[in-house]
Amino acid sequence: MKTITRRHFIHDSGKGLLGAAVGATTLSALQHVRAAGANERVRIALIGCGGRGKIVVRNLIEAGAELACLCDLNPERLESAAADLGEVMPRKPRLTQEVRTVWEDRGIDAVVIATPDHWHAPLSIDACRAGKDVYVEKPHAHNIWESQQMVVAARRYNRIVQVGTQNRSAPYNQLARDYVQSGKLGRIALVKVYNLESGRAFKLGEPGSRPAGLDWDHWLGPAADRPWHQGLYRGGWHRFWDFSGGDMIDDGIHQMDLALMLLGDRGRPRVISATGGKMAYPEADGESPDVQVVNYEFDDLVLTFEMTNYPRYMQKTSDDIRRNDLLPYWTMNATRIEIYGSEYLMTVGRHGGGWIVAQSGGRIVEKQFGRPGDAPHTQDFIDCVKSRKKPNADVETAHASCAIVHLGNIAYRVADQKLRFDWAKERFVGSPQADALLKRQYREKYAIPEMT
């Protein structure tokens, strides 16, 4: 493979999250392949100290990891995260706003990346270069090109990269996959994936004041420059293409990834079309739709994705169901998958929803209760850091589901087109407009150098 030459895209000050990343020469010197022994604790750092990151870290600590460092651009969140995690840590971890300290610390084996979506790929790639294994939250990439680059980085630097699509590690989902693969459902020609969540009109509100010590330029990173706004910083970024891809990317990717797993991770859609818009709340701020329907045509089946952000009666699988031997009321379960076999219908719930197999008259012929996959997913990561085996949600496997949800958004954004996608080249056939959305426009100092 070619030696990587990396453009100097760090901030002049050398501070901030990715801005503190060091150049290729220094990173090359930092690389080390350290496989923790079977009885040795894996030392981790959390990059991005929000709610989800803290949950993942708690699970990793329970799996035997040691939290060595917390890294975030906001000093207030650093202190808050240290306090929240204090009850499960024997000693306070190092706190830093500069990711350079994580890359340079040879005692850190792995990182958890739980920043906003637009930072997932840049930080993951730099972590691989620095010799760190990676647990990265979904979606692992802002666009399809970034996902390609992450796969190359993981393989080139021999890193374990686990994506936070934890349904792949839930035993009940593995049993569902085995049932589907057994052929008992009959021939499968239609799969329906639902992300029918409730919601309301999103409003950014007043810009508000920026937290003391937060470098807004670095928070924006590769995204286009824009003024500070607390509405963006506090979660509104999910609704803008510069940072994420709406609820299809934020939440629907869980069901889409699970559906691919149930089907045996075989095949890819060759034709994609979409419709939708801000139907329920046209007055809402943001760019992503609150109704979105995508059709994916595979060689031997059709998969549909249906999304909403408005009906208040639709609910995700409740905590009671997740923790007990219960099944959802499927009609109003917001995040289910329906697999239509010629003999039976299988309905699967994510995050502990369990599954049923039914036939005419609604008679259930098979059922399985479930528990969420969070704990086994983080345990799988720790085990793979030690064994160097590929994890359940290896980035190369996860590339397919990440690409597919991005294809759905691209089809929505180009509007009224039936797009054909060449998976060998990972380009659209005859659609320069769609091709332009495979990769973002980067601010020069935050660009990701292409790896081939």
N, C-alpha and C positions, 0 to 999 in steps of 0.2 A: 504494500500500500504506500501511497505517496506520503511524504512528510508534510504535516500541516503547517502552512504559513498563516498566521493570524493577524488580521488588521488590528491596529491599535485603536480600539473603540472605547477605551475607558475614559471616564470623566477626567478633566484636567486636574481636579483636586485629588484624585485617587481615593475618594470616599464614596460611601453609599453601598447599595446591595450588589448590583452587578458592576457598578462603577468602580468598586474596589477590586474587581477581578484583575489578576495580573496577566502579563503578556505571555506569549507562547513559550519563550525560553524559560522563564521562571516556572511556569506551570509544568513544563517538561521535567524540570529538576524536582518538582514536588511529587511527581507520580510515584506511587508505590503500590505494590500488590500485597496487601496484608490480609490473609485469611485468618480470622479469629479461630482459635482452637475450639474444640468441642465443649470445653468447660470454661472458656474465656468469655467475659462479657463483651458484647459489641458496644462500642462507644459511639454515640450519635449526636448530631446537632440538628436543631429545628430552625429552619429558615422560613420566616413568616409565622408570627405568633398569634394568629387568630384562633377562633373556636375549633375549627376542624383540625388544625395542626396540633393543638393541645390534646384532642381526643386520640389522634394517631400516636402521639408520643406516650400517652398513658398506657395504651395497649402495648407499645414496644417495651416500656419499662416492665410491665407485667409479664412480658415474654422473656425478660432477663437482660434487656439492654440497659445501658447506663447513659443518662443524659449529661453530656459534657458541656454543651453550649447552646445558648439561645441567640438568634440573630434576627433583627427586625429594624426597619428604618425608623420606627417610632419608639423613642425611649420609654414612653409611658406604657406601651404594650409589652416591652421587655420586662419591666418591673411587675406588671400585672400577671404576665404568664409565669414568671418565677414564683410569685405568691400562690397562684392557682395550682401549680404543680408541686409545691413544697411538700404536701402531704405524702407524695409517693417518691420523693427523692431524699436520699440520706444527706446530701449536701447541695448547696446552691450552685447551679452551673454558671459558667462564664457568660456574661452578657455583652453583646457587641452589636454595633450598627454597621460594622464593616465585614463583609463576607470574606475578605482577604484573610482574616484571622482563622476562619474555618478551613479554607483551602491550605493554609500553611501549617496547620496543626496536624502533625503526623500521627498523633494519638487518636484522631477521629476517624472511625472506619466508614461511617455512612451518614447521609443527611436525609432529613425529611423536608421536602419542599412543599409548602402550603401557602404560598403567596397568591395574589390574584393571577388569573390564568395566563396573562400576557408575559409573565416572568417564568413560567414553568420550564419551557424549553431552554432559554438561555442559561438559566442556573443549572439545569440538569446536565447540559453539555459541558459547562465549566467544571461541575463536580466530577464528571467522568475524567476530564483532563487532569484534574488534581488528584486522581486516584481514589475517589470516594464512591462507594456504592450509593444508590439513590432509591428512596421511596418518594414518588411524586404523586401529588393529588391529581385527580381527573379534572378536566381533560388535560392530558399531559402536554399538549401543544396547542398553540393559538391557531395554527393552520396546518395544512397537509405537508407542506415543505419542511416545516419545523419538525414534525413527527418523523419524517424521513431522516433528517439530520441527527435526531436523537438515537435512532436505531444504529446508524453508522458509528456514532460516538460510543455507544454501549459496547459494540462489537470490537471496535478498534482498540479501546482501552481495557477490554475484558472486565467490564463492570456489571454488577447486578443492578438492574433497573426494574423495580416493581411499580406498576401503576396502581393507583388507589381505586380500582374497580373490584371491590372486595367480594362481590357476589361470586366470583370465580373460586373462592376458597370456602364458601359455605357448603357443608356436607349435603344439605338437602338439594342444592342446585346441582351438585355433582351426581346425585342419584337421579335427578330429573334428566340430566344429559344422557346418563346411561340408559334410561327408559326410552328416550327418543331414539338413541342410536340402536337400540334393540330391534327397532322396526315395528313394535307393537301398535303404534299409532296408525300404521299403514303409510301410504304415500302422502307426503306433505307437499302441498302446492301453494299454501297460503299461510302466512304468519302475520299476526297483528300485534304491534307494539304500541302501548298506551303511556302517555304522560299527561294525564288529564287533571291538572292541578287547579285549585282555587286561586284567587288573587283579586287584586283591585288596581285601580288606575295608579301607575307609578308616577310620582312627581319628585324632581330633584330637590325642590325647596330652595332655601337661601344658601348662598355659598358658605357662610359661617367662617370660623377662624381655623387656621391651620395649627395642628399640634406643635408645640415648641420642639425644635430639633428635627422635625421631619423634612427631608429634602424632597420636595415635590417633583423636581426634575427627574430624580432617580426613581421615584415611584412610577412616573409615567414611562420611563425607560424607552423601549422601542416604539411606543405609541406616539402619535402626533402630539406636539406641544399644545397645551391648553391651560387656561387659568385654573387655579385651585378651586375645588368644590367639594364640600364635605359629603354631598350626596353621592358623588362618584366614589370617594374614598371609603364610605361606609356601606358598600355593597351595590351601589347603583351601576358600577362598572360592568356587572353582568349583562346589562341591557344595551351595551354599545359595542359595535363591531371592532373598534380599536382595541378592546380589552378582552372580549369574550364572544359568545355566540347565542345569547339568550338562553331560554330554559331547555332548548333541545341539547345544547352543549352542557349546561350546568347540571341538569338532572336526567334528561332523557338518555344520556350516554350510558347510564347504569343499565337501563332496560335493553338498549341496543347491543351493548357488549354481552349481556347475559343471553340474549336471543342468538347471537352468533355462536356463543359457547354451546348452547343447547343443540344447535344444528351441527355441531362438530367442527366449528371453525372452518367450514368448507365453502368454497365459492365466494364470489364477490358480485355485487350488482353491476350490470353493464349499462343500464339505462336508469336515469333518475329524473323525476319531475316533482314539482312542489307547488303548493298554493297556500294562501293565508294572508295575514296582515294584522294590523291593530283593529280588529273587528269589534271586540267588546268595549275597548277603551281607546277610541281614536284620539282622545284628548291627552293621552298619557305621554310623558317624556320618554326618551329612549328610542332606539332604532329597531329592536327585535320585536317580532310579532307576538300577539297573545293567542292567536289561533294559527296552527301550522299543520299541514298534512303533506306527507312526503310518500311517494310511491317508488319503491326500488324493484327493478326487474332483474332477477337472477336468471341463470340459464334454465333452471328447473322449478322455480317458485317465484312468487311475488311476496314481498314484505312491505307492509305499510306502517307508517309512524304517524300517530295522531296526538297533537298537543293542544292544550288549552291553558290559560292562566286566568280563568274567571269563575267557573261554576262552583259555588260555595259548598255544595253537597258532596263533591268528590274529595276523597281523603286518601292519603298514603296509608300504608299498613300501620296500625297503631302500635304503641309500645306494648300494650297488653298482649296483642297477637304475637309480636316479635318474641316475647319472653315466655310464652305459654303454648300449650298444645291446642291452638285455635287456628281457624282459617278465616280469611276476610269474607265480607259480603262482596262477592266478586263484581257485581254489577256496578258498584260505586267505589271500587278500588282504583285509585288514580294511576297506579304504576304497575300494571299487569302485562303479561304476555300471553297471547292465545295462539296455540299451534294447532292448525286444522289438518289432522290426518284423515285419510279415507275411512278409517275405522273408528277412531276416537278423537275427541278434543281434549287437549291438555291446556290448563290455565296455570300460570306460574306467577307468584308474587315475589317481588325483590325484597332484600333486606329482612329476611325472616318470614315472608308471607306464606311459605309452603307452596304446595301444588296439588291439583286434582286431575284425574283423567275421567272423562264422562262420555256417555253414549246417549242414544235416543231417550227422550223423556227426562234428561238430566240425571240419570242414574249414575252414581259415582262408582267406578270400578277399581280405582286406585287413588290413594291420597297419601300425602306426606306432610307433616308439620315441619316448621323450619325455625332456625335461629339465624340472626345476622352473621355475616362473614367477617366482621371487623377483627375479632381476636384471632381466628385461624389465619387470616390474611397477613397480619403483622408477624405472627409466629412463622409463617412460611417465609417471609422476608428474612427474618433472623436466621432461620435454618439455612437459607440459600447463601447468605453472606458467609456463613461458615463452610458450607459444602461446595460452593461455587456452582451449584446446579441452577438452571433457569427457574425463576419463580413462576407461580401460577398465572400472574398477569404480567409476564415479561413484555417489555416495551415493543418487541417485534410482533407479538401476538396482538397487543393492544393497538398497534398501528392501524389495523383494519377497522376496528370500531371507531377510533378517533377520526380516521379518514372518512368513514361513512357518514358520521354526523355532520362533519364539515361539508361533505357533498350535498347533504340535505339543505344546509343553509345556503350554499352557493346556488343550488337550484331555485330556492326561494328568492334570492337576491337578484338573479338575472331575469326572473319572472317569465312565465308563459313560454318556456322552452323545455323540450324533452332532450336532456343532455345525455350524451354517450361518453363513457369514460374508459380509457385504455389503461388497464391496470399494469401492464408491462412497462409502459412509459410513464404512468401516473400523470397523464395529461388528458384533457378533453379532446374529443374528435370534432374538429371544425367549429370550435367556439372560443375564439380569443378572449371574449368577454368573461367567460367562466375561468379560463386559464389565468387571467389576471388576478383571480381571487385565491389561487393556490398558495400564494405567498404574500406576505404583507409588505408595505413600504416602511422600511426601517429608518429611524433617525440615525445618521451616519455613525455617531459615537456609540450606538447600542446595536449595531448590525451584527448578525451572526455570520461568521465566515463559512462559506460552503465547503463541505467535506464530500469528496467523491471516492 
